[in-house]
Amino acid sequence: MKNYLIGQLAKDVQVKTDTIRFYEKIGLMPKPLHTQSGYRHYILEDLKRLRFIIRAKEMGFTLAEIKELLAIKISSKDTCEAVYAQSQNKIKIINQKMSELKKMKNALGQLMKQCHLENHYQEECPILDALEIEEEIS
């Protein structure tokens, strides 16, 4: 069985060692075995778990959601159904965020159209002015 030191594990998944320590602290990663000299030793299962966490983050799952996915993976009999439901919910959240980002982009674009950049020393800035007012920017 291959053992990994924390630096090797971090390099394999391209994260910092502090990230791995943080995941241990919050319970996403199990506490590793320690040698007599205090070095952390990880096994292949730890590497797989860390890859799982990193890939789930890349898919947009939060650390709390990843913890739920790991719990489902370990203990659930209806793993696929439960993960499917989690994924459906995540897609719904992503769609909402995309809609909000589109609104923000459009609002900022409208404000930018009000700028007159021929005069580089324009005293009034419509974007800054709009940020001060109470009404909703659309």
N, C-alpha and C positions, 0 to 999 in steps of 0.2 A: 504494500500500500504506500503510495507516494505521500509525503508530507510536504507542506508548503510553509515557508515563513511568511510573515505579513507582507513584506516587500515583494515577494514573488507573487503572492495572491493579488496584490494591488496592481502589479505590472500586467498580469494575465488578463485582468478585466478593465485595465486602464482607469483606475481610480486612485485617489491618494490613500495612504495608510490611515490618515485621520478619518476618512469616510468609513473605512471598515470598523475602526474603533467606535465611531458614532453608532453604526448599525448594531454593534454588540451592546452598546450602552442602552439603546432603546428596544432591544429584544428582537430585532430583525435577523441578526446573526447570533448563533449560539456562542457561548463563551468557549474559547479554544483551550486546548491543552497547553500547559506551560512546561518548558523544560526546567531543570534545576537552576539554570542560569537566567531564567525568566523570559526566554523567547517564546512567543506564541507559535504554536504548530497547528496547522490546518490540514484537513484531509480533503479528498476529492469531493465529498458531499458538501463541504463548506464552499468550495469553488463553484459547484453547480448552483448552490443557493445564492451566492453572490451574483452570479450571472443572471439568475432569475430576477433578482431585485433590480439590477441595472437595466435589464430589458423591459421590465414592467414600468420602470421610471420613464424610459424612452417612449413607451406607449401612452404616457400621460397619467399613469396611476400615481396617487399620492403615497407617501410612506404608510399612512394609516390603511389605505386600500390594499397596499401590498401585504401588510400584516394580515389582513382578512383573507387575501388570496392564499397566502402561505398556510393559514389555519385550515382553509377549505382543502388545500392540497394534502395536508397531513391527516385530517380527521374525517372528512366528509365521504359519504358513500355516493352522493349525487354530485360528484365533483364537476362534471361537465355542465350540468344544468345550473349549478350555483355560479360557476365562472361565466357562463353565458349571460346570466342575469346581471352580473357585475359589469360585464363588457357592454351590454345594452345600455346600462345606466351611464357608463363612462362616455359612450358615443353621444348620448343625449346632452351631457354636460359640455362635451367638446363642441357640439352644434350650437349650443347657447353661447359659448364663448366666441365662436366664430361670428355669430350674429352681432354680438356686442362689439367685437373688434371692427367689423365692417361699418357699424354705425360710427364708431370713433374715427375711423379713417375718412369716412364721408364728411363728418363734421369738421375735422381738421382741414380737409381739402377745400371745403367751402370758405373757411376762414382764410386760407392761403390765397384764395382768389381775390380777397379784398386787399391784399398787399400790393403796393405799387413800388416795385423795386428799382424803377428807373432812378429814383432819388435814393441813393444808398444811405443818406443821413436823415431819413424820414423820422420825424419826432414822434408821431403817433403810430402805434403798432396795433392793428386790428386783432391780432391773435392775443396779445397781452391784455388788451381792453376786454375782449370776450371772456377771458379767464376770471376777470374781476366781477362780472355781473352775475346776478342770481338766476336769470332765466336759463332754461335748458338749451344747450346748443344742439341743433339738429342737422 
